[in-house]
Amino acid sequence: MIRLTQIDTRVALMAGVAAVALATVAAPAAAQQTERQEETALDEIVVTGSFATSLADALVIKRRADSISDVVSASDIGNFPAVNVAEALQRVPGVSISREAGEGQFVSVRGLGPNFQSVTLNGSPIAYNENIRNSDQSGRQFQFRVIPADLISAIVVTKAPTADLLDGGIGANIDIRTADALDTEPFATARLYTHYETRTEKNTPNGSLSAGWRNADRTFGIIAGVSLATRDVQFDRVQTTGYTNRLVNGVTVAVPNEIQLTLEREERARVSAMAGLSWRPTDALAARMDVLYSRFNNTIDEDRISFGLGGRADFSTRLVASSARVVNGILYAGQINGGRIDRNAEYSEQQHENISIRGQVDWDVAGWTLTPSISYSEAKSFLPVPLQRISGATAENPAGLTYSYDFGDDPVGNREYASLLTNLDLGSPTSTTVSAYRTRPINSEDNDTTALLNVGRDFDADLGAITLSSIAFGGQYTDRSRDYQRRDRVLTARPGANVNTPEYLNQQLPTNAFDQAIRNLYNMGLTYNRALFGISYVIPNEANDTNAQSEDLVATGADLQQSYGVDEEITAFYGRADFSADLGSMPLEANLGLRWVSTETLVKGTLLTAGRNSAGAVTTVVNPQTFEGSYEEFLPSLNINLNLRDNLMLRVGASRTLTRPSLADLRTAVVPNSSLITQVFLNGQTALDAATASAKVGVGGNPELSPYTSVNYDASLEWYFNDFGALYGAVFKKDISDFIGGIARTEQILFATQAGQTLTADLLITRPQNIGDATVEGIEFGGSYRMDWGFGLAASATFTDSEAEIEATPGTLTTAGLQGVSDTSYSISPFFERGPFEIHFSYTYRSDFTANGNITPGSNAVIDKNAAIVADGFGTLDFGASWQVNDTFQIFAEGTNIADERQAVYQGNEDRPFQVQEYGPSYNLGLRATF
């Protein structure tokens, strides 16, 4: 998220859009479509690509763009300069990424999070998958890991819009481009490589095959490719779950609620296919169709062991006073006698499918260029094996049990805890008693159908000091929908099954778990036998196994309350005029445009209220809810490009943009703490009475949200070298209105019980609200240079300042920082190319930033600085190398996080450690063949 200070000055300057350059995009001004294809097409793709070639190609696209933009380009098909699309983008000035278990996933631009980016494929919108593993949703956050780098030709990050560019991205428009068969010589390329993960010590197979052909007349061509990517990862997380003030030796100190170890093992497999068909029967008519399919499967196996500390009501009587070590008011070390150790496990198999089909025609008639296109995109996420959770623990305060922890001197700076020890034999099958087994089927489906029309023509109309060079106009119609269905069930053991016997707890955990994050650790021991649990339970009265999908189960009121649907219709029209002027030796080009956009939403959900039956008992009343909303916005833009010298360009511009609220934020759903739901279901009022304040929480939506809108100012200076490389810098400012943040308020929530009762309790429910204004401003630099003897350097840096002024309570304004914004980020990529050999390194770093709500334990973290979860500054070193054996074969190697950096997270300030993450280095080694 973001937040900014409002600035009164309105400087009408900004540089527009880079996407108009290539023929693969439907969004450019249609009047200049054919001319710009000729002007901005790169040299034909050949098979001698390198890291430096990728840089050079990217600079060609950047220089010929209509506005401030940056580009990552493949030097040739199947040779993208990174193992992951997101990881390639992190080298772009102003771009930072977030990783999951070491793999780039989400992209932020200029301090604005993933939901502020408009992501398109060849100029048309695409449906987004959800990260449904932990119910973290947005609907505006694109998972870049579902797109194979092997089948991508370029990615253009447009930071300043023009009127013809699709709206929705206050941060940027990110256009992913596949190759056009008519722009490539016939080719065939194959890559075969093994991927090695150091934490799991496993090699997995990977590869791709792509080919393209066109006829001699360049009137017909076809291109296609397939890709397989697999990896088995291990992700270790040592974490506290917030802090509670407790008396320790007569002094009030902040005590970790618990120390929690989470070991995640994940098997990932992505199968992708791409195809393109191009036909140009005459100079006046061209047609193109593109299809991209990707299926991403991941099996997630997660173990969590928790040691109760400050969250326990009896903490003061269980703490060994002499063991306490206090640092700056925080209990950094202590021993508990008695207490409880929880041992939980989660398992699921996920499948994310994306398909995008797009057709476009370019038709020149009577001096006008008509470019209609239509696209259909679908994203499905579901769990072939639903999320299954096994909950177990030791007895409460068993005789003789002890455990202790020690943060060490500087756990955040060292990325390491000193010790975590217990005398409990976690290798004993009888050390834990199972209390609950739950399942959560989730299905999420997004669909997007979009029709675009661009019409325009070239002019040479003399208007005095300036010349009208072209006009363009057009429109967009998008029909988008989401259907999100969630079910929660507590499973029942089959008759005769006794899960508290040794065979149910007999699987050995990896011996290297947490060995980098904790210096002195107890033996990890055993975990649950997932397969045996899976065949020993049923969903009572509904299914004879544990793998039922949401459509197989009859939705309860609680299920309906947590599920939702959103329909969204977008209608837009734009007009754009391009001008030129000759200011002596400084040619000037500019475009002025206006986009009008209308958005209509229909939100469908359920609200549960309390009623009473004839006997006076509390009952649940299910109330279906629908909400219709609409808003219209005018989005003007002005972009000016001035060639100060042949190789020196100044770009300035101003625009107004919008980002629509997250689809998940628009839902009517209410989702209480899932652990509390289970405990109340099993134990009724007793569980509610025993629940702590930190457990009585939940999240919800708000269908009445307004969109974010922003007034943006940009200026850049770009100096291109004659032979290779460039230097460029840009300043930017975004004044954002109707900033959305989460506000927690007490609401009455209904709970069902196993005994058939309906109970009510007051929970602190966090809902999104339009709560104020925000400002993001900063400066970014980039450049690349290559010396004659083969050494070169590419680098970028961004410095950002952000602030939000929010109304957390009526009449009270609070200044707060924005989530996801790093003040400083930079990338340095030295490279060497000589003859058949090349090698490059890339070190990327981003400074501290407030993490998103996915790991935030409390509510109102946007206001309470002590509750804010902050990721400490973090850098990653990657490399790539290759040897061209002959004209056909190339050997290559790639590595990610080769310095084995860990990431630390803290709560409020660095004295309060929150999490240490370890995922280790990974490597690729393979062979590439080109024919």
LINURCOR-V406011 format. One record per residue. N is the residue number from 1. RES is the residue in one letter. D_FIRST is the distance of its C-alpha to the first C-alpha in Angstrom with 2 decimals. Layout:
BEGIN
N&RES&D_FIRST, N&RES&D_FIRST
END
This chain:
BEGIN
1&M&0.00, 2&I&3.78, 3&R&7.13, 4&L&10.59, 5&T&14.25, 6&Q&16.32, 7&I&19.23, 8&D&22.41, 9&T&23.92, 10&R&23.70, 11&V&24.99, 12&A&25.85, 13&L&25.29, 14&M&23.31, 15&A&24.16, 16&G&23.83, 17&V&23.71, 18&A&25.01, 19&A&25.40, 20&V&28.63, 21&A&30.65, 22&L&31.58, 23&A&33.66, 24&T&31.36, 25&V&28.87, 26&A&29.63, 27&A&27.36, 28&P&29.46, 29&A&31.83, 30&A&34.73, 31&A&37.32, 32&Q&36.73, 33&Q&36.00, 34&T&39.27, 35&E&39.54, 36&R&36.07, 37&Q&36.75, 38&E&39.73, 39&E&38.09, 40&T&34.95, 41&A&36.25, 42&L&36.42, 43&D&39.71, 44&E&40.66, 45&I&38.96, 46&V&41.33, 47&V&41.46, 48&T&41.61, 49&G&37.87, 50&S&36.31, 51&F&33.18, 52&A&34.55, 53&T&35.31, 54&S&31.73, 55&L&30.68, 56&A&33.45, 57&D&32.66, 58&A&28.99, 59&L&30.23, 60&V&32.63, 61&I&29.94, 62&K&27.74, 63&R&30.81, 64&R&31.95, 65&A&28.68, 66&D&28.38, 67&S&25.38, 68&I&23.01, 69&S&22.16, 70&D&22.40, 71&V&24.10, 72&V&24.85, 73&S&28.32, 74&A&30.72, 75&S&34.04, 76&D&35.71, 77&I&35.17, 78&G&34.20, 79&N&33.46, 80&F&29.72, 81&P&28.97, 82&A&26.87, 83&V&27.22, 84&N&23.84, 85&V&22.16, 86&A&18.74, 87&E&20.69, 88&A&22.50, 89&L&19.43, 90&Q&18.22, 91&R&21.25, 92&V&20.07, 93&P&19.07, 94&G&15.39, 95&V&14.56, 96&S&13.40, 97&I&13.61, 98&S&13.21, 99&R&16.58, 100&E&18.21, 101&A&21.61, 102&G&21.89, 103&E&21.17, 104&G&18.42, 105&Q&16.40, 106&F&12.94, 107&V&12.31, 108&S&9.68, 109&V&11.29, 110&R&11.45, 111&G&8.27, 112&L&6.22, 113&G&5.39, 114&P&8.52, 115&N&8.28, 116&F&8.46, 117&Q&11.68, 118&S&15.01, 119&V&17.21, 120&T&20.94, 121&L&24.15, 122&N&26.95, 123&G&25.37, 124&S&24.98, 125&P&22.03, 126&I&21.96, 127&A&21.14, 128&Y&18.47, 129&N&19.43, 130&E&17.69, 131&N&17.34, 132&I&19.80, 133&R&21.11, 134&N&19.14, 135&S&18.16, 136&D&14.47, 137&Q&13.83, 138&S&11.81, 139&G&14.41, 140&R&12.38, 141&Q&11.80, 142&F&15.01, 143&Q&16.74, 144&F&18.53, 145&R&20.99, 146&V&22.82, 147&I&24.06, 148&P&27.01, 149&A&27.12, 150&D&30.91, 151&L&30.91, 152&I&28.53, 153&S&30.04, 154&A&27.07, 155&I&23.37, 156&V&22.57, 157&V&19.21, 158&T&19.65, 159&K&17.52, 160&A&19.46, 161&P&20.62, 162&T&24.10, 163&A&25.20, 164&D&26.44, 165&L&23.19, 166&L&21.43, 167&D&18.58, 168&G&15.13, 169&G&13.25, 170&I&11.79, 171&G&10.94, 172&A&14.32, 173&N&16.97, 174&I&17.98, 175&D&21.56, 176&I&23.28, 177&R&27.02, 178&T&30.09, 179&A&33.49, 180&D&36.12, 181&A&39.57, 182&L&41.37, 183&D&39.57, 184&T&40.71, 185&E&44.12, 186&P&45.25, 187&F&43.88, 188&A&43.29, 189&T&41.01, 190&A&40.66, 191&R&38.55, 192&L&39.40, 193&Y&37.78, 194&T&37.16, 195&H&33.89, 196&Y&34.35, 197&E&32.01, 198&T&33.24, 199&R&31.93, 200&T&33.68, 201&E&36.44, 202&K&36.43, 203&N&37.12, 204&T&35.97, 205&P&37.18, 206&N&35.21, 207&G&36.42, 208&S&36.26, 209&L&38.86, 210&S&38.52, 211&A&41.19, 212&G&41.77, 213&W&44.90, 214&R&46.02, 215&N&49.49, 216&A&51.46, 217&D&50.97, 218&R&47.17, 219&T&47.24, 220&F&45.99, 221&G&43.69, 222&I&41.83, 223&I&39.24, 224&A&38.03, 225&G&36.53, 226&V&35.69, 227&S&33.60, 228&L&33.50, 229&A&31.00, 230&T&31.36, 231&R&30.36, 232&D&30.88, 233&V&28.36, 234&Q&28.25, 235&F&25.13, 236&D&25.87, 237&R&23.54, 238&V&24.92, 239&Q&22.84, 240&T&23.25, 241&T&21.85, 242&G&21.20, 243&Y&23.91, 244&T&26.58, 245&N&28.98, 246&R&32.51, 247&L&35.91, 248&V&37.08, 249&N&40.60, 250&G&40.38, 251&V&37.11, 252&T&33.69, 253&V&31.24, 254&A&27.87, 255&V&28.73, 256&P&26.59, 257&N&26.74, 258&E&27.76, 259&I&27.78, 260&Q&26.67, 261&L&27.55, 262&T&25.98, 263&L&27.84, 264&E&26.48, 265&R&28.80, 266&E&27.87, 267&E&30.04, 268&R&28.35, 269&A&30.21, 270&R&29.16, 271&V&31.84, 272&S&31.18, 273&A&33.45, 274&M&33.35, 275&A&36.06, 276&G&36.66, 277&L&39.69, 278&S&40.60, 279&W&43.65, 280&R&44.96, 281&P&48.43, 282&T&48.90, 283&D&47.43, 284&A&46.21, 285&L&44.56, 286&A&42.02, 287&A&40.15, 288&R&37.61, 289&M&36.19, 290&D&33.52, 291&V&32.70, 292&L&30.17, 293&Y&30.20, 294&S&28.36, 295&R&28.78, 296&F&26.77, 297&N&28.34, 298&N&27.29, 299&T&29.23, 300&I&27.36, 301&D&29.47, 302&E&27.87, 303&D&29.80, 304&R&28.57, 305&I&30.84, 306&S&29.93, 307&F&31.98, 308&G&31.85, 309&L&31.68, 310&G&30.31, 311&G&29.24, 312&R&32.94, 313&A&34.97, 314&D&37.89, 315&F&36.06, 316&S&38.28, 317&T&41.44, 318&R&40.32, 319&L&39.15, 320&V&41.92, 321&A&42.00, 322&S&43.43, 323&S&40.61, 324&A&37.87, 325&R&36.32, 326&V&33.96, 327&V&31.81, 328&N&30.14, 329&G&30.19, 330&I&28.83, 331&L&31.25, 332&Y&31.22, 333&A&34.18, 334&G&36.25, 335&Q&38.48, 336&I&38.66, 337&N&42.00, 338&G&41.71, 339&G&38.17, 340&R&36.80, 341&I&35.26, 342&D&33.21, 343&R&33.39, 344&N&31.14, 345&A&30.69, 346&E&28.65, 347&Y&29.81, 348&S&28.83, 349&E&29.52, 350&Q&26.89, 351&Q&27.49, 352&H&25.07, 353&E&26.95, 354&N&25.90, 355&I&28.43, 356&S&28.22, 357&I&31.36, 358&R&31.62, 359&G&34.65, 360&Q&35.18, 361&V&38.30, 362&D&39.08, 363&W&42.21, 364&D&43.94, 365&V&46.32, 366&A&48.21, 367&G&45.98, 368&W&42.74, 369&T&40.23, 370&L&38.83, 371&T&35.96, 372&P&35.19, 373&S&33.02, 374&I&32.01, 375&S&29.72, 376&Y&29.17, 377&S&26.46, 378&E&26.22, 379&A&23.99, 380&K&25.40, 381&S&24.27, 382&F&26.74, 383&L&28.35, 384&P&32.04, 385&V&32.21, 386&P&29.84, 387&L&27.83, 388&Q&30.57, 389&R&30.28, 390&I&33.26, 391&S&33.21, 392&G&35.87, 393&A&36.75, 394&T&39.68, 395&A&41.76, 396&E&40.60, 397&N&42.08, 398&P&44.65, 399&A&47.49, 400&G&47.11, 401&L&43.41, 402&T&41.59, 403&Y&38.35, 404&S&36.84, 405&Y&33.90, 406&D&33.45, 407&F&30.22, 408&G&32.39, 409&D&32.06, 410&D&28.63, 411&P&26.79, 412&V&23.48, 413&G&25.35, 414&N&27.89, 415&R&25.52, 416&E&28.32, 417&Y&29.70, 418&A&33.40, 419&S&34.72, 420&L&34.38, 421&L&37.82, 422&T&39.66, 423&N&43.26, 424&L&42.39, 425&D&43.64, 426&L&40.64, 427&G&42.98, 428&S&45.12, 429&P&44.71, 430&T&45.63, 431&S&43.01, 432&T&40.58, 433&T&41.13, 434&V&39.04, 435&S&37.81, 436&A&35.82, 437&Y&35.00, 438&R&32.35, 439&T&31.16, 440&R&28.16, 441&P&28.68, 442&I&25.67, 443&N&26.00, 444&S&23.34, 445&E&24.47, 446&D&22.84, 447&N&25.10, 448&D&24.73, 449&T&27.77, 450&T&27.51, 451&A&30.33, 452&L&30.10, 453&L&32.89, 454&N&33.19, 455&V&36.45, 456&G&37.61, 457&R&40.38, 458&D&41.34, 459&F&43.15, 460&D&45.02, 461&A&45.36, 462&D&46.35, 463&L&44.70, 464&G&46.27, 465&A&44.15, 466&I&41.68, 467&T&42.14, 468&L&40.38, 469&S&39.86, 470&S&38.24, 471&I&36.70, 472&A&34.52, 473&F&33.30, 474&G&32.07, 475&G&29.92, 476&Q&27.74, 477&Y&28.00, 478&T&25.59, 479&D&26.23, 480&R&23.48, 481&S&23.61, 482&R&22.25, 483&D&24.44, 484&Y&23.03, 485&Q&25.79, 486&R&25.69, 487&R&28.75, 488&D&29.30, 489&R&32.82, 490&V&34.73, 491&L&37.40, 492&T&41.06, 493&A&43.34, 494&R&46.28, 495&P&49.65, 496&G&51.05, 497&A&47.82, 498&N&47.35, 499&V&43.98, 500&N&44.85, 501&T&47.32, 502&P&47.03, 503&E&46.43, 504&Y&43.07, 505&L&41.74, 506&N&43.22, 507&Q&40.60, 508&Q&40.22, 509&L&36.77, 510&P&36.26, 511&T&37.99, 512&N&35.41, 513&A&32.50, 514&F&30.65, 515&D&33.40, 516&Q&31.00, 517&A&28.69, 518&I&31.55, 519&R&34.72, 520&N&37.09, 521&L&36.41, 522&Y&38.62, 523&N&39.82, 524&M&37.24, 525&G&39.94, 526&L&39.64, 527&T&37.23, 528&Y&37.83, 529&N&39.73, 530&R&37.24, 531&A&39.91, 532&L&42.33, 533&F&39.87, 534&G&39.05, 535&I&42.71, 536&S&43.52, 537&Y&41.34, 538&V&41.12, 539&I&39.06, 540&P&41.71, 541&N&43.30, 542&E&40.87, 543&A&41.01, 544&N&43.34, 545&D&40.68, 546&T&37.09, 547&N&35.64, 548&A&35.71, 549&Q&32.98, 550&S&31.30, 551&E&33.85, 552&D&36.64, 553&L&35.79, 554&V&36.47, 555&A&33.26, 556&T&33.46, 557&G&31.88, 558&A&29.20, 559&D&28.58, 560&L&28.31, 561&Q&25.90, 562&Q&23.49, 563&S&24.06, 564&Y&23.15, 565&G&23.61, 566&V&21.91, 567&D&23.87, 568&E&22.45, 569&E&24.72, 570&I&23.73, 571&T&26.47, 572&A&26.20, 573&F&28.84, 574&Y&28.80, 575&G&31.33, 576&R&31.39, 577&A&34.09, 578&D&34.57, 579&F&36.74, 580&S&38.48, 581&A&40.52, 582&D&42.81, 583&L&42.38, 584&G&45.27, 585&S&44.12, 586&M&40.42, 587&P&39.61, 588&L&36.70, 589&E&34.75, 590&A&32.31, 591&N&30.82, 592&L&30.03, 593&G&28.54, 594&L&27.24, 595&R&25.39, 596&W&25.62, 597&V&23.54, 598&S&24.11, 599&T&22.11, 600&E&23.81, 601&T&22.47, 602&L&24.54, 603&V&23.00, 604&K&25.49, 605&G&25.43, 606&T&27.48, 607&L&27.71, 608&L&30.01, 609&T&32.11, 610&A&35.00, 611&G&38.58, 612&R&42.00, 613&N&44.84, 614&S&48.50, 615&A&48.88, 616&G&46.15, 617&A&43.74, 618&V&39.99, 619&T&38.95, 620&T&35.83, 621&V&35.62, 622&V&33.55, 623&N&32.27, 624&P&30.91, 625&Q&28.23, 626&T&27.36, 627&F&25.21, 628&E&25.60, 629&G&23.18, 630&S&23.30, 631&Y&22.02, 632&E&23.23, 633&E&21.85, 634&F&23.71, 635&L&22.02, 636&P&24.36, 637&S&24.31, 638&L&26.66, 639&N&27.09, 640&I&29.87, 641&N&31.12, 642&L&33.96, 643&N&36.13, 644&L&37.28, 645&R&39.46, 646&D&40.06, 647&N&37.34, 648&L&35.09, 649&M&32.60, 650&L&30.52, 651&R&27.77, 652&V&26.18, 653&G&24.41, 654&A&22.44, 655&S&20.72, 656&R&18.80, 657&T&16.31, 658&L&14.39, 659&T&11.89, 660&R&13.16, 661&P&11.63, 662&S&11.40, 663&L&15.04, 664&A&14.58, 665&D&13.02, 666&L&16.16, 667&R&18.57, 668&T&21.15, 669&A&21.15, 670&V&21.27, 671&V&21.00, 672&P&22.59, 673&N&22.73, 674&S&24.76, 675&S&26.97, 676&L&27.94, 677&I&28.85, 678&T&31.14, 679&Q&32.78, 680&V&33.49, 681&F&34.88, 682&L&37.21, 683&N&38.14, 684&G&37.59, 685&Q&37.57, 686&T&38.25, 687&A&34.80, 688&L&33.17, 689&D&35.35, 690&A&34.49, 691&A&30.68, 692&T&28.73, 693&A&26.09, 694&S&23.44, 695&A&24.76, 696&K&24.82, 697&V&21.20, 698&G&19.49, 699&V&16.74, 700&G&17.32, 701&G&16.33, 702&N&16.94, 703&P&18.81, 704&E&19.03, 705&L&15.50, 706&S&15.62, 707&P&13.68, 708&Y&11.30, 709&T&13.83, 710&S&13.97, 711&V&17.04, 712&N&17.05, 713&Y&19.68, 714&D&20.73, 715&A&23.83, 716&S&25.10, 717&L&28.43, 718&E&29.68, 719&W&32.94, 720&Y&34.40, 721&F&37.26, 722&N&40.39, 723&D&40.67, 724&F&37.28, 725&G&33.87, 726&A&32.02, 727&L&30.11, 728&Y&27.27, 729&G&24.74, 730&A&22.22, 731&V&20.48, 732&F&17.60, 733&K&15.96, 734&K&13.57, 735&D&14.02, 736&I&11.64, 737&S&13.24, 738&D&12.61, 739&F&9.01, 740&I&8.38, 741&G&8.13, 742&G&10.56, 743&I&14.00, 744&A&16.86, 745&R&20.37, 746&T&23.65, 747&E&24.95, 748&Q&28.16, 749&I&27.78, 750&L&30.73, 751&F&31.80, 752&A&34.57, 753&T&37.09, 754&Q&39.48, 755&A&42.34, 756&G&41.26, 757&Q&40.08, 758&T&37.07, 759&L&35.44, 760&T&32.95, 761&A&30.64, 762&D&28.06, 763&L&24.62, 764&L&21.40, 765&I&19.21, 766&T&15.47, 767&R&14.67, 768&P&11.89, 769&Q&13.01, 770&N&12.78, 771&I&12.86, 772&G&12.90, 773&D&12.31, 774&A&10.19, 775&T&11.55, 776&V&10.97, 777&E&14.39, 778&G&16.21, 779&I&19.12, 780&E&19.81, 781&F&23.15, 782&G&24.81, 783&G&28.33, 784&S&30.97, 785&Y&34.68, 786&R&37.57, 787&M&40.91, 788&D&44.24, 789&W&44.89, 790&G&41.79, 791&F&39.21, 792&G&35.93, 793&L&32.43, 794&A&29.04, 795&A&26.21, 796&S&22.92, 797&A&20.70, 798&T&17.60, 799&F&16.96, 800&T&13.80, 801&D&13.33, 802&S&10.44, 803&E&10.80, 804&A&10.16, 805&E&13.31, 806&I&13.03, 807&E&16.02, 808&A&15.78, 809&T&19.47, 810&P&21.66, 811&G&22.83, 812&T&20.84, 813&L&18.17, 814&T&16.03, 815&T&14.32, 816&A&11.33, 817&G&9.13, 818&L&5.46, 819&Q&4.34, 820&G&5.74, 821&V&7.59, 822&S&11.33, 823&D&13.82, 824&T&16.36, 825&S&16.81, 826&Y&20.14, 827&S&22.46, 828&I&26.27, 829&S&28.52, 830&P&32.27, 831&F&34.63, 832&F&38.36, 833&E&40.36, 834&R&44.12, 835&G&46.31, 836&P&45.23, 837&F&42.86, 838&E&39.23, 839&I&36.59, 840&H&33.12, 841&F&30.62, 842&S&26.91, 843&Y&25.10, 844&T&21.32, 845&Y&19.41, 846&R&16.00, 847&S&15.89, 848&D&14.21, 849&F&10.48, 850&T&8.87, 851&A&8.95, 852&N&7.41, 853&G&9.71, 854&N&12.24, 855&I&14.03, 856&T&13.32, 857&P&16.83, 858&G&16.60, 859&S&15.17, 860&N&13.56, 861&A&12.08, 862&V&9.73, 863&I&13.25, 864&D&15.54, 865&K&15.21, 866&N&17.82, 867&A&15.83, 868&A&12.75, 869&I&13.00, 870&V&12.95, 871&A&14.02, 872&D&16.95, 873&G&17.68, 874&F&18.99, 875&G&21.28, 876&T&23.01, 877&L&26.41, 878&D&27.51, 879&F&30.76, 880&G&32.80, 881&A&36.57, 882&S&39.25, 883&W&43.02, 884&Q&44.64, 885&V&47.79, 886&N&49.38, 887&D&48.62, 888&T&47.48, 889&F&45.87, 890&Q&43.02, 891&I&42.02, 892&F&38.41, 893&A&36.32, 894&E&32.59, 895&G&30.68, 896&T&27.13, 897&N&26.24, 898&I&29.93, 899&A&29.62, 900&D&28.43, 901&E&25.46, 902&R&23.82, 903&Q&20.32, 904&A&19.96, 905&V&17.34, 906&Y&18.02, 907&Q&17.30, 908&G&17.09, 909&N&19.46, 910&E&21.36, 911&D&24.31, 912&R&22.53, 913&P&22.26, 914&F&20.07, 915&Q&20.51, 916&V&22.44, 917&Q&22.01, 918&E&24.85, 919&Y&25.31, 920&G&27.91, 921&P&29.09, 922&S&30.06, 923&Y&32.55, 924&N&34.01, 925&L&37.64, 926&G&39.28, 927&L&41.54, 928&R&40.87, 929&A&43.69, 930&T&43.95, 931&F&46.87
END
